[in-house]
Structures are given as C-alpha cells and as structure tokens.
Amino acid sequence: MPPKLTPSADDITIGGAELAGEAMAAGLVDECHLFLGPIVVGGGKRALPDGVRVQLELLDEHRFKSGVVHLRYGVRI
C-alpha cells in the first residue's frame, strides 16, 4: 500500500521535464509557473510525458520589459 500523502505547510519547487511531469501525473501539483521568452527554438525535451492532462486556471500574469511573460496557473481539481 502506498504511503498516505499529507499537504505540506511549505511550498516546494519541482523543476525538470521528467520529474515535474511525474508530479503532475500523480496529482501533487497545485500551481504551475511558466516563464515565456520572446524566442522560439525547436527541439529539446517535452514538458510533460504522454498521457498527462491537467486543467489549469490562470491566476496571475506579469510582463517584464525584456518581453518575458510570467504566467501563474492553479491546477483545477
């Protein structure tokens, strides 16, 4: 039997395509922060593994002078 998960009193950050995708698939993520830069580059690792689908709700956005946009999403349950 898997261990019972309890909410954390503190925030934690998960980075990296594989680990973050696994955490999302397991339902452990309540917010997702994306930083988008004004450059398009092909290739690289995928952000999520196959079969992971998460409904998001935009909570906040911030535009920087550099053209970078920070998007903060809440995960819908």
MOLIN-V557403 format. One record per run of one state. SS is the DSSP state (A for helix, B for strand, O for the rest). FROM is the first residue (numbers start at 1). TO is the last residue. Records with the same first field share a line. If there is no record, write none. Layout:
SS: FROM-TO / FROM-TO
This chain:
O: 1-16 / 26-30 / 37-55 / 64-68 / 76-77
A: 17-25
B: 31-36 / 56-63 / 69-75
